[in-house]
Amino acid sequence: MSDTDSATLIGLAVADALGMPFETRLPTDPFLKAWDGHTYHPSGYHRLAPGQWTDDTMMSKLLAESLVSVGAYDPADVADRYRRWYLGGDHRGMGKTTKVALAALNNGSSWSGSGVEGAEGNGTAMRIAPLGLFYRNDLNLVCELALYDSRITHKSKEAGAGSKAIAIAIALLATGCKKRELVKIVPSYLPECEVKRGIQKVEFYQEAGGIGIAEALSLLGTKAHVVDTVPSAIAAFVLTNSYQEAIESAIRAGGDTDTTAAVAGALAGTYYGLKGIPTEYLSKLEAASTLLSLDKKLKERRAPVRIAV
């Protein structure tokens, strides 16, 4: 990926906007089955127009803006940006756990005390990609900071592992990791947990062959649970051959379509670059120029070795 070809955030947003109208639907749902695989649709439930994105992109954007503005990961600044978004009312599908945590922040909790104990939703993994891109040259620091960000809203082993897994994967891809090696390396940075075991299943599917992406995602699950989302998003990326195929596969699997696709889109966007994303998507995507600018700044800015937290 070249310096002008960064597409982590834009790849996430395109997939989020495409998957948004199909959230909670089954793969057999007539609306999902009739989808042509590339058209943006509105969502009456989310009150969003075609090409608009959900909380997945919003929180990723807020994290990216903090990294670029501060020049480092500052959990207090990030948490305050999340809090101010919560106060603004444009929640765009914000999950229950995140609402509880951000309400706690607004009521005076510190960033380290606001997270919901035991929460295993995918709201941490969905937003962490910008951190992996920014700190791509220090995987140990990526692990540490991904946990900090996770704890702002979700305090559990699985949520933390999911956040680490996606941040590490983005960092690896941004520094030239081969797709085939990704599922071998990422688990080595994770504790023993269901997220790790799910990624190891993806490695088995990759090595054994003979299993299609639809079957793999059915086996891994696509509910709004980090144990489902992280392995399935990684599978949608590594078991396909293009950005388009990765995100379409994630969406057609049903379930939490916007988030599974968003995480797969961040991975695929990082790997295939901007040239791998059909240009038709960008002209119809909400705030595309802002997201493209953030991608470029995240890639070009030199991250500090460490900051005090």
C-alpha positions as CSV (number, residue, x, y, z in Angstrom):
1,M,0.0,0.0,0.0
2,S,1.5,3.3,-1.0
3,D,1.3,6.5,1.0
4,T,-1.4,7.9,-1.3
5,D,-3.3,4.6,-1.4
6,S,-4.5,4.4,2.2
7,A,-8.0,3.0,2.4
8,T,-8.6,1.6,5.9
9,L,-11.3,4.1,7.1
10,I,-12.9,4.5,3.7
11,G,-12.9,0.8,3.2
12,L,-14.7,0.4,6.5
13,A,-17.2,3.1,5.7
14,V,-18.2,1.8,2.3
15,A,-18.9,-1.6,3.7
16,D,-20.8,-0.2,6.7
17,A,-23.1,1.9,4.4
18,L,-23.7,-1.1,2.1
19,G,-24.5,-3.5,5.0
20,M,-26.5,-1.0,7.0
21,P,-30.0,-1.7,5.4
22,F,-29.7,-5.4,5.9
23,E,-28.9,-5.5,9.6
24,T,-30.5,-8.4,11.5
25,R,-31.8,-10.0,8.3
26,L,-31.3,-13.7,7.6
27,P,-29.3,-14.8,4.5
28,T,-32.6,-16.1,3.1
29,D,-34.4,-12.8,3.5
30,P,-36.0,-11.7,0.2
31,F,-34.7,-8.1,0.4
32,L,-31.1,-9.3,1.0
33,K,-31.4,-12.1,-1.6
34,A,-32.6,-9.5,-4.2
35,W,-29.7,-7.1,-3.5
36,D,-27.5,-6.7,-6.5
37,G,-24.3,-6.6,-4.4
38,H,-23.3,-3.1,-5.0
39,T,-26.2,-0.6,-4.5
40,Y,-26.6,1.5,-1.4
41,H,-30.1,1.4,0.1
42,P,-31.7,3.5,2.8
43,S,-32.8,2.2,6.2
44,G,-36.1,3.3,7.8
45,Y,-35.0,1.6,11.0
46,H,-31.8,3.6,11.3
47,R,-33.3,6.7,9.5
48,L,-30.4,6.8,7.2
49,A,-30.3,7.5,3.5
50,P,-28.4,5.5,0.8
51,G,-24.6,5.9,1.3
52,Q,-24.9,7.0,4.9
53,W,-23.0,4.9,7.5
54,T,-23.7,3.9,11.1
55,D,-22.0,4.0,14.5
56,D,-19.2,1.7,13.2
57,T,-17.8,4.4,11.0
58,M,-18.8,7.3,13.3
59,M,-16.7,5.9,16.2
60,S,-13.8,4.9,13.9
61,K,-13.9,8.5,12.5
62,L,-13.8,10.0,16.0
63,L,-10.9,7.8,17.0
64,A,-9.0,8.7,13.8
65,E,-9.7,12.4,14.4
66,S,-8.3,12.1,17.9
67,L,-5.2,10.3,16.8
68,V,-4.5,13.0,14.1
69,S,-5.3,15.9,16.3
70,V,-3.4,14.8,19.5
71,G,-0.7,13.0,17.6
72,A,-1.0,10.0,19.8
73,Y,-3.6,7.8,21.5
74,D,-5.0,9.7,24.4
75,P,-7.9,7.7,26.0
76,A,-9.3,10.7,27.8
77,D,-9.5,12.7,24.5
78,V,-11.0,9.8,22.7
79,A,-13.5,9.1,25.4
80,D,-14.6,12.7,25.4
81,R,-15.1,12.7,21.7
82,Y,-17.3,9.6,22.1
83,R,-19.2,11.3,24.9
84,R,-19.8,14.5,22.9
85,W,-21.2,12.4,20.0
86,Y,-23.5,10.7,22.4
87,L,-24.8,14.1,23.6
88,G,-25.4,15.2,20.1
89,G,-28.2,12.6,19.6
90,D,-27.1,11.3,16.2
91,H,-26.7,7.8,17.5
92,R,-26.8,5.9,14.2
93,G,-27.4,2.5,15.6
94,M,-25.4,2.9,18.7
95,G,-25.5,-0.3,20.8
96,K,-27.0,-0.5,24.3
97,T,-23.7,-1.2,26.0
98,T,-22.1,1.8,24.3
99,K,-25.0,4.0,25.3
100,V,-24.7,2.9,29.0
101,A,-20.9,3.5,29.0
102,L,-21.1,6.9,27.3
103,A,-23.9,8.0,29.7
104,A,-21.6,7.0,32.6
105,L,-18.8,9.2,31.0
106,N,-21.3,12.1,30.8
107,N,-22.2,11.6,34.4
108,G,-18.6,12.0,35.5
109,S,-17.0,8.5,35.2
110,S,-13.4,8.4,34.0
111,W,-12.5,6.7,30.7
112,S,-11.1,3.8,32.7
113,G,-14.2,3.4,34.8
114,S,-17.0,3.9,32.3
115,G,-17.0,0.5,30.5
116,V,-19.7,-2.1,31.1
117,E,-18.3,-5.1,33.0
118,G,-18.6,-8.4,31.2
119,A,-19.9,-6.8,27.9
120,E,-18.9,-8.9,24.9
121,G,-20.4,-6.9,22.0
122,N,-18.5,-6.0,18.9
123,G,-18.6,-2.2,19.5
124,T,-14.8,-2.2,20.3
125,A,-13.5,-4.3,17.4
126,M,-15.6,-2.3,14.9
127,R,-13.9,1.0,15.7
128,I,-10.3,0.2,16.4
129,A,-8.9,0.0,12.8
130,P,-7.5,3.6,12.8
131,L,-5.3,2.8,15.8
132,G,-3.8,-0.2,14.1
133,L,-2.9,1.9,11.0
134,F,-1.5,4.8,13.1
135,Y,0.7,2.5,15.4
136,R,1.4,-0.1,12.7
137,N,5.2,-0.2,13.5
138,D,4.8,-1.3,17.1
139,L,2.5,-4.4,17.6
140,N,3.1,-4.6,21.3
141,L,1.9,-1.0,21.7
142,V,-1.0,-1.6,19.4
143,C,-2.1,-4.4,21.8
144,E,-1.8,-2.2,24.9
145,L,-3.7,0.7,23.4
146,A,-6.4,-1.4,21.8
147,L,-7.2,-2.6,25.3
148,Y,-7.4,0.9,26.7
149,D,-9.9,1.9,23.9
150,S,-12.0,-1.3,24.5
151,R,-12.3,-0.5,28.2
152,I,-14.0,2.8,27.6
153,T,-17.2,0.9,26.7
154,H,-16.7,-2.8,27.1
155,K,-14.8,-4.5,30.0
156,S,-14.4,-8.1,29.1
157,K,-11.7,-10.5,28.0
158,E,-13.4,-11.2,24.7
159,A,-14.1,-7.6,23.8
160,G,-10.5,-6.7,24.5
161,A,-9.2,-9.6,22.5
162,G,-11.4,-8.6,19.6
163,S,-10.1,-5.1,19.7
164,K,-6.5,-6.3,19.8
165,A,-7.1,-8.8,17.0
166,I,-8.4,-6.3,14.5
167,A,-5.9,-3.6,15.4
168,I,-3.0,-6.0,15.0
169,A,-4.4,-7.3,11.7
170,I,-4.6,-3.8,10.3
171,A,-1.1,-3.0,11.5
172,L,0.2,-6.1,9.9
173,L,-1.5,-5.5,6.6
174,A,-0.4,-1.9,6.5
175,T,3.2,-3.0,6.8
176,G,3.0,-5.6,4.0
177,C,1.9,-8.8,5.7
178,K,0.7,-11.5,3.3
179,K,-3.0,-12.5,3.6
180,R,-2.1,-16.1,4.1
181,E,0.1,-15.3,7.1
182,L,-2.3,-13.0,8.8
183,V,-4.4,-15.7,10.6
184,K,-1.2,-17.4,11.8
185,I,0.3,-14.3,13.4
186,V,-2.7,-12.5,14.9
187,P,-3.6,-15.4,17.4
188,S,-0.1,-15.3,18.8
189,Y,-0.9,-11.9,20.3
190,L,-4.1,-13.0,22.0
191,P,-4.9,-14.7,25.3
192,E,-6.7,-18.0,25.2
193,C,-10.3,-17.1,24.5
194,E,-13.1,-17.7,22.1
195,V,-12.0,-14.9,19.7
196,K,-8.6,-16.6,19.4
197,R,-10.1,-20.0,18.8
198,G,-12.4,-18.5,16.1
199,I,-9.5,-17.0,14.2
200,Q,-7.7,-20.4,14.5
201,K,-10.7,-22.0,12.8
202,V,-10.3,-19.5,10.0
203,E,-6.7,-20.6,9.6
204,F,-7.9,-24.2,9.4
205,Y,-10.5,-23.3,6.7
206,Q,-7.8,-21.5,4.8
207,E,-5.3,-24.3,5.0
208,A,-7.7,-27.2,4.5
209,G,-9.6,-25.7,1.6
210,G,-12.8,-27.1,0.3
211,I,-15.1,-24.8,2.3
212,G,-16.8,-21.8,0.7
213,I,-17.0,-18.5,2.3
214,A,-20.8,-18.7,2.9
215,E,-20.4,-22.0,4.8
216,A,-17.5,-20.6,6.8
217,L,-19.5,-17.6,7.9
218,S,-22.4,-19.8,8.8
219,L,-20.2,-21.9,11.0
220,L,-18.5,-18.9,12.6
221,G,-21.7,-16.9,13.2
222,T,-22.6,-13.3,12.3
223,K,-24.4,-12.1,15.4
224,A,-23.5,-8.8,17.2
225,H,-21.1,-10.7,19.5
226,V,-17.4,-10.1,19.2
227,V,-16.8,-13.8,19.3
228,D,-18.8,-14.0,16.0
229,T,-17.8,-10.7,14.4
230,V,-14.0,-10.8,14.5
231,P,-13.4,-14.3,13.1
232,S,-16.2,-13.9,10.5
233,A,-14.8,-10.5,9.3
234,I,-11.3,-12.0,9.1
235,A,-12.7,-15.0,7.2
236,A,-14.6,-12.7,4.8
237,F,-11.3,-11.0,4.0
238,V,-8.9,-14.0,3.8
239,L,-11.1,-16.4,2.1
240,T,-12.0,-14.1,-0.8
241,N,-10.0,-12.4,-3.5
242,S,-11.1,-8.8,-3.7
243,Y,-12.5,-5.9,-1.7
244,Q,-15.9,-6.3,-3.4
245,E,-16.0,-10.0,-2.8
246,A,-15.0,-9.7,0.9
247,I,-17.7,-7.2,1.8
248,E,-20.4,-8.7,-0.3
249,S,-19.8,-12.1,1.4
250,A,-20.0,-10.5,4.8
251,I,-23.3,-8.8,4.0
252,R,-24.9,-11.8,2.3
253,A,-24.2,-13.9,5.5
254,G,-26.9,-11.8,7.3
255,G,-27.0,-11.0,11.0
256,D,-25.0,-7.9,12.1
257,T,-24.3,-7.1,8.4
258,D,-23.1,-3.5,8.9
259,T,-20.5,-4.4,11.5
260,T,-19.2,-7.7,10.0
261,A,-18.9,-5.9,6.7
262,A,-17.3,-2.8,8.2
263,V,-14.5,-4.8,9.9
264,A,-14.0,-6.9,6.8
265,G,-14.0,-3.7,4.8
266,A,-11.3,-2.1,6.9
267,L,-9.1,-5.2,6.5
268,A,-9.7,-5.4,2.7
269,G,-9.3,-1.6,2.3
270,T,-6.0,-1.7,4.0
271,Y,-4.8,-4.7,1.9
272,Y,-6.1,-3.9,-1.5
273,G,-5.8,-0.1,-1.2
274,L,-8.0,2.6,-2.6
275,K,-7.6,1.2,-6.1
276,G,-9.3,-1.9,-5.0
277,I,-12.5,-0.1,-4.1
278,P,-14.9,0.6,-7.0
279,T,-15.0,4.4,-7.6
280,E,-18.8,4.4,-7.8
281,Y,-18.9,3.8,-4.1
282,L,-17.0,6.9,-3.2
283,S,-19.1,9.4,-5.1
284,K,-22.2,8.3,-3.2
285,L,-20.7,7.8,0.3
286,E,-21.3,10.2,3.1
287,A,-18.3,12.4,3.9
288,A,-16.0,10.4,1.6
289,S,-13.5,13.3,1.2
290,T,-13.2,13.6,5.0
291,L,-12.6,9.9,5.5
292,L,-10.0,9.8,2.6
293,S,-8.2,12.7,4.2
294,L,-8.1,11.0,7.6
295,D,-6.8,7.8,6.0
296,K,-3.9,9.7,4.4
297,K,-3.1,11.6,7.7
298,L,-3.1,8.3,9.7
299,K,-0.7,6.8,7.2
300,E,1.6,9.7,6.9
301,R,1.8,10.9,10.5
302,R,4.7,9.4,12.5
303,A,3.2,7.9,15.7
304,P,5.1,8.4,18.9
305,V,6.8,5.3,20.5
306,R,4.7,5.7,23.6
307,I,2.7,8.3,25.5
308,A,1.9,8.4,29.2
309,V,-1.6,7.2,30.1
